[in-house]
Amino acid sequence: MAITSNTLFHFTNSLQTLSLILKNNFKASYCIEGDSFVAMICFCDIPLSEIGGHIEKYGGYGIGLSKGWAVNKGLNPVIYLESNSYLAKTMKEGRNQLSWFMWDAVADKDFLKKHLTKFKSPLWNIDDISIYALNYGRFIKNYSETIKEKVNRYYDEREWRYVPPVNIGELEESSPSDLYDQLIIHKTHEKFEAIKTGRKLIDDQKLTFEPEDIRYLIIKSQDEIPKLVSHLKEVGRFDFEKIDKDILICKIVTIESLKEDF
């Protein structure tokens, strides 16, 4: 039996939130990642037969979208790192060295000329280097973590992730520091609440999908089916004159039925 799925699932803890996703598409939120909050949208690559533990952790309401949709939208599996591994230690040291390099270069306009004169090609753009590091870092996740004496093995979630895309050329008014402060926020950051409220870099960047991309709509019980069906008929961006609403409704499954069948 396959240990991955042809569908990626996103779970939430309420029917209201699922309804808002259907109405407005996905919107990035800040999720805890190590010692920081990172703007992202998360999905799991787990077959329905193995989804029970994930539902208990993240909620009994979900949407399943085709993996083809995910690939077309630029999602990617996260990179899991075991904290004690050689790779993790070298990446951490590399990140620290790069951070010092970037901020020295920002503070001293002649820094690159002093330290990179041996290269015959045009000097690197420090802003581009910053963005490359930022984008790479947003796809790294701990293999496991111990919280309150309980081991959470994140590797079992087989996470795929979407992060708001960043192109320094399109954000002329933002410095690398501004971008970092908006997309990766340290727990102790004094501006955290203001940045979280502002969300100026990610508010307009939605992860969109169409009815044909949906493979499953998951709710807790059969009693909630009429409410979800009613909401689907009210979603303005779903043109029921052009799509078969019965096919979409047939994609609704309940946690009750999953427990009985698997």
C-alpha positions in Angstrom: 0.0 0.0 0.0 1.3 3.5 -0.9 2.5 5.6 2.0 1.8 8.8 0.2 -1.3 10.1 -1.6 -2.3 11.7 -4.9 -4.2 14.3 -2.8 -2.8 16.9 -0.4 -5.0 17.7 2.6 -5.3 20.9 4.6 -7.2 20.6 8.0 -8.7 23.2 10.2 -10.8 23.0 13.4 -14.1 24.5 12.3 -16.7 24.3 9.6 -16.7 28.1 9.5 -13.0 28.2 8.6 -13.4 25.6 5.9 -16.3 27.6 4.5 -14.1 30.7 4.4 -11.4 28.8 2.5 -14.0 27.7 -0.1 -15.2 31.3 -0.4 -11.9 33.3 -0.3 -9.2 30.7 -1.2 -6.2 30.1 1.1 -4.5 32.9 2.9 -1.1 32.5 4.6 -0.9 32.5 8.4 1.9 32.6 10.8 2.9 29.1 12.1 5.4 28.3 14.8 8.6 26.9 13.4 11.5 26.4 15.9 12.1 29.8 17.5 10.2 31.8 14.9 6.8 32.3 13.3 6.8 31.8 9.5 4.1 32.8 7.1 2.9 29.7 5.3 0.0 27.4 4.3 0.5 23.7 5.2 -0.7 20.5 3.7 -0.1 16.8 4.4 0.6 14.0 2.0 -1.1 11.2 3.9 -3.5 8.6 2.6 -7.0 8.8 4.1 -6.5 5.4 5.7 -3.7 6.9 7.8 -5.2 10.3 8.5 -6.7 9.7 11.9 -3.8 11.0 14.0 -3.4 14.1 11.9 -7.1 14.9 12.2 -6.9 14.7 16.0 -4.0 17.1 16.0 -5.2 19.7 13.5 -9.0 19.5 13.3 -11.8 17.5 11.8 -12.6 19.8 8.8 -10.5 19.6 5.7 -10.1 20.0 2.0 -8.2 17.6 -0.3 -6.7 19.0 -3.5 -5.0 17.2 -6.3 -1.2 16.9 -6.2 -1.1 18.1 -9.7 -2.7 21.4 -8.5 0.0 21.6 -5.8 2.8 21.2 -8.3 1.3 23.8 -10.6 1.0 26.3 -7.7 4.7 25.8 -6.7 4.2 23.9 -3.4 7.1 21.7 -2.2 7.7 19.1 0.4 9.5 20.6 3.4 13.1 19.6 4.2 13.2 17.7 7.4 16.4 18.1 9.5 17.4 16.0 12.5 18.9 18.5 14.9 21.9 16.4 15.8 22.8 15.6 12.2 25.9 16.8 10.4 23.7 18.5 7.8 21.7 20.4 10.4 24.9 21.6 12.2 26.6 22.7 8.9 23.4 24.5 7.7 23.0 26.3 11.0 26.7 27.5 10.9 26.2 28.4 7.2 23.1 30.4 8.1 24.9 32.3 10.9 27.9 33.1 8.6 25.6 34.3 5.9 23.6 36.4 8.3 26.8 38.2 9.4 27.9 38.6 5.8 24.5 40.1 4.7 24.2 42.6 7.5 27.9 43.7 7.2 27.3 44.2 3.5 24.2 46.2 4.1 26.0 48.4 6.7 29.1 48.9 4.6 28.6 49.7 0.9 32.2 48.9 0.1 32.1 45.5 1.9 31.5 43.5 -1.3 34.3 45.3 -3.1 36.7 44.6 -0.3 35.9 40.8 0.0 34.8 39.7 -3.5 37.4 41.5 -5.7 38.8 38.1 -6.8 35.7 37.3 -8.8 35.9 38.5 -12.4 32.1 38.2 -12.9 29.8 41.1 -11.7 29.5 41.3 -8.0 26.6 39.6 -6.3 23.5 41.5 -5.5 23.2 41.4 -1.7 19.5 41.8 -1.8 19.2 38.7 -4.1 21.4 36.7 -1.8 19.2 37.6 1.1 16.1 36.5 -0.7 17.6 33.2 -1.7 18.5 32.4 1.9 15.1 33.6 3.1 13.2 31.4 0.6 15.3 28.3 1.4 14.9 28.7 5.1 11.2 28.9 4.9 11.0 25.2 3.7 13.1 23.7 6.6 11.4 21.8 9.4 12.6 19.9 12.5 12.4 16.1 12.1 11.0 16.0 15.6 10.7 18.1 18.7 10.0 17.4 22.4 7.3 19.6 23.9 6.2 19.1 27.5 8.0 15.8 27.6 6.1 14.6 24.5 8.0 13.8 21.3 6.3 15.2 18.2 7.7 13.5 15.1 6.9 16.0 12.4 8.3 13.7 9.7 5.2 11.6 10.0 3.1 14.5 8.6 4.8 14.4 5.2 4.2 18.1 4.9 4.0 20.1 1.7 4.2 23.8 2.1 3.3 27.0 0.3 5.1 30.2 1.3 4.2 33.7 -0.1 6.6 34.2 -3.0 9.2 37.0 -2.8 10.9 38.7 -5.6 13.1 41.6 -4.5 12.6 43.3 -7.9 8.9 43.6 -7.2 9.3 45.0 -3.7 11.4 48.1 -4.4 10.4 49.8 -1.1 11.3 46.8 1.1 14.8 46.0 2.3 15.9 42.5 3.1 15.5 43.3 6.8 11.9 44.4 6.1 11.1 41.2 4.2 12.6 39.0 6.9 10.6 40.8 9.6 7.4 40.2 7.7 7.9 36.6 6.7 10.0 35.1 9.5 9.3 36.6 12.9 11.3 35.7 16.0 9.3 34.9 19.1 10.9 37.7 21.0 10.6 40.3 18.2 9.3 43.5 19.8 7.3 44.4 16.7 5.6 41.0 16.5 2.0 42.1 17.1 2.3 45.1 14.8 3.8 43.0 12.0 1.2 40.2 12.5 -1.6 42.8 12.2 -0.1 44.6 9.2 0.8 41.5 7.0 1.5 44.0 4.3 3.6 41.6 2.2 1.2 38.6 2.3 -2.4 40.0 2.6 -2.9 40.1 -1.2 -1.1 36.8 -2.0 -3.8 34.1 -2.0 -3.3 30.5 -2.9 -6.2 29.9 -5.3 -8.0 26.8 -6.5 -11.0 25.9 -8.6 -13.8 23.3 -8.1 -12.1 20.8 -10.4 -9.0 20.9 -8.1 -11.0 19.6 -5.2 -10.9 15.9 -4.5 -12.4 15.8 -1.0 -14.3 18.0 1.4 -14.0 16.5 4.9 -16.4 17.3 7.8 -17.1 15.7 11.2 -20.6 14.3 10.8 -23.5 13.7 8.4 -25.5 16.3 10.3 -23.2 19.0 8.9 -23.6 18.0 5.2 -26.7 20.2 4.6 -24.9 23.2 6.0 -21.8 22.7 3.8 -24.0 22.1 0.7 -25.9 25.3 1.4 -22.6 27.2 1.7 -21.2 25.7 -1.5 -24.3 27.0 -3.4 -23.6 30.5 -2.0 -19.9 30.6 -2.9 -19.9 33.4 -5.6 -16.8 32.3 -7.3 -18.2 28.8 -7.9 -20.4 29.1 -11.1 -22.9 26.3 -10.7 -24.2 26.9 -14.2 -20.9 25.8 -15.5 -19.9 23.0 -13.1 -21.8 20.0 -11.9 -22.7 20.8 -8.3 -23.7 17.2 -7.7 -20.2 16.0 -8.5 -18.8 18.5 -6.0 -21.2 17.5 -3.3 -20.3 13.9 -3.9 -16.8 14.7 -2.8 -18.0 15.4 0.8 -16.9 12.7 3.3 -17.3 12.6 7.0 -14.9 11.6 9.8 -17.6 9.2 11.0 -17.5 7.3 7.7 -13.7 7.3 7.6 -13.5 5.7 11.0 -16.0 3.1 9.9 -14.3 2.3 6.6 -10.6 2.5 7.7 
